Amino acid sequence: MKKHWLGDRNAVNRAEWIGFLDKEVKLDGTLELAGTFRIDGEIKGVVRSRDHLILGENARIQGSVEGAVVSVAGQVNGDVHGANRVEILPGGVVEGDVFTPSLVIQPGGVLEGRSHMRGEIKLAAPELAQPVAALASEEVGG
């Protein structure tokens, strides 16, 4: 089976590719990106992209990941924030929470954590905050 280093072929048409980190590359710190980028190396720290971030099969990320679209085929130990979408591909593992309005977990993908869908959080938070606060003040006072 032939694999393309570019990942999703449609992504090439949507955004400008700015580069990749190969599997022998290790980085400790913060990586900030302005375009579509693929990572197959190891990173300890924070990865931020304003566009599509592709974490290939050999990617090992220890820290947080942020992007407009984040595709995970490797491993992430930390939270993943996708402004538009997060995709966990076959063989991809996320050990942490995922924050995105659209989460896709393909067969063989693993999420060990919680998913936070922005629309649901905004609707649920005000309703839950009132009764809990009221209950606490009633127990203390009476």
C-alpha positions in Angstrom: 0.0 0.0 0.0 1.5 3.3 -1.1 1.4 6.1 1.4 1.8 9.8 0.5 3.8 12.1 2.7 1.2 14.7 2.0 -1.6 12.9 3.8 -5.0 13.9 2.5 -4.7 14.8 -1.2 -7.6 17.3 -0.8 -5.6 19.2 1.8 -3.1 20.1 -0.9 -5.8 21.9 -2.8 -7.2 23.7 0.3 -4.1 25.1 1.8 -0.4 26.0 1.2 2.0 23.3 2.4 4.8 24.8 4.4 6.8 21.7 5.3 7.2 18.6 7.5 9.3 17.1 10.2 10.6 13.7 9.4 10.7 10.7 11.7 14.2 11.2 12.9 13.6 14.8 14.1 13.2 15.6 17.8 12.0 19.0 19.1 11.6 20.3 22.6 9.7 23.5 22.9 7.0 25.4 20.9 6.4 25.0 17.2 4.2 27.7 15.6 3.0 27.2 12.0 1.1 29.3 9.5 0.1 26.7 6.9 -0.5 23.0 6.3 2.3 21.0 8.0 3.0 17.3 8.6 4.9 15.9 11.6 6.4 12.4 11.7 9.0 13.2 14.4 8.9 13.5 18.2 7.9 16.8 19.9 7.8 17.7 23.6 5.9 20.9 24.1 3.3 22.8 22.2 2.4 22.6 18.5 0.2 25.4 17.0 -1.0 25.7 13.4 -3.4 28.2 11.9 -4.2 25.6 9.2 -4.2 21.8 8.8 -1.8 19.9 11.0 -1.1 16.3 10.1 0.4 14.0 12.7 1.7 11.1 10.7 2.1 7.4 11.7 5.5 8.0 13.3 4.5 11.2 15.2 5.0 11.2 19.0 3.7 14.4 20.6 4.0 14.9 24.4 2.1 18.2 25.0 -0.7 20.2 23.5 -1.7 20.4 19.9 -3.7 23.2 18.2 -4.9 23.7 14.7 -7.8 24.6 12.4 -7.9 20.9 11.4 -5.9 18.3 13.2 -5.4 14.8 11.8 -3.8 12.2 14.1 -2.3 9.0 12.8 0.4 8.8 15.4 0.4 9.4 19.2 -0.5 12.4 21.2 -0.1 12.5 25.0 -1.9 15.8 25.8 -4.9 17.9 24.8 -5.9 18.4 21.1 -7.7 21.6 20.1 -9.2 21.7 16.6 -11.0 25.0 15.7 -12.9 23.2 12.8 -12.2 19.5 13.1 -10.1 16.8 14.8 -9.7 13.4 13.0 -8.2 10.4 14.7 -7.2 8.1 11.9 -6.6 4.3 12.0 -3.6 3.7 14.4 -3.9 7.2 15.8 -4.0 7.5 19.6 -4.9 10.6 21.7 -4.4 10.3 25.4 -5.9 13.6 26.6 -9.0 15.7 26.0 -10.2 16.8 22.5 -11.8 20.2 22.1 -13.5 20.7 18.7 -16.9 21.3 17.1 -16.4 18.2 14.9 -14.7 15.0 16.0 -14.1 12.0 13.6 -12.7 8.8 15.0 -12.1 6.2 12.3 -12.1 2.5 13.0 -8.7 1.7 14.7 -8.4 5.2 16.1 -8.3 5.6 19.9 -9.3 8.4 22.2 -8.4 7.9 25.9 -9.9 11.1 27.3 -12.9 13.3 26.9 -14.3 15.1 23.9 -15.6 18.6 24.4 -17.9 19.9 21.6 -18.2 23.6 21.9 -21.9 23.9 21.2 -22.8 21.5 23.9 -20.5 23.1 26.5 -22.0 26.5 25.9 -25.6 25.3 26.3 -24.9 23.0 29.3 -22.7 25.2 31.4 -25.2 28.0 32.4 -27.9 25.4 33.3 -25.6 23.3 35.5 -24.0 26.3 37.3 -27.3 27.7 38.7 -28.7 24.7 40.5 -25.3 23.7 41.9 -24.7 27.2 43.4 -28.2 27.3 44.8 -27.8 23.9 46.4 -24.5 24.8 48.0 -25.9 28.0 49.6 -29.0 26.2 50.9 -26.9 23.5 52.6 -24.5 26.1 54.2 -27.3 28.4 55.4 -29.8 25.9 56.7 
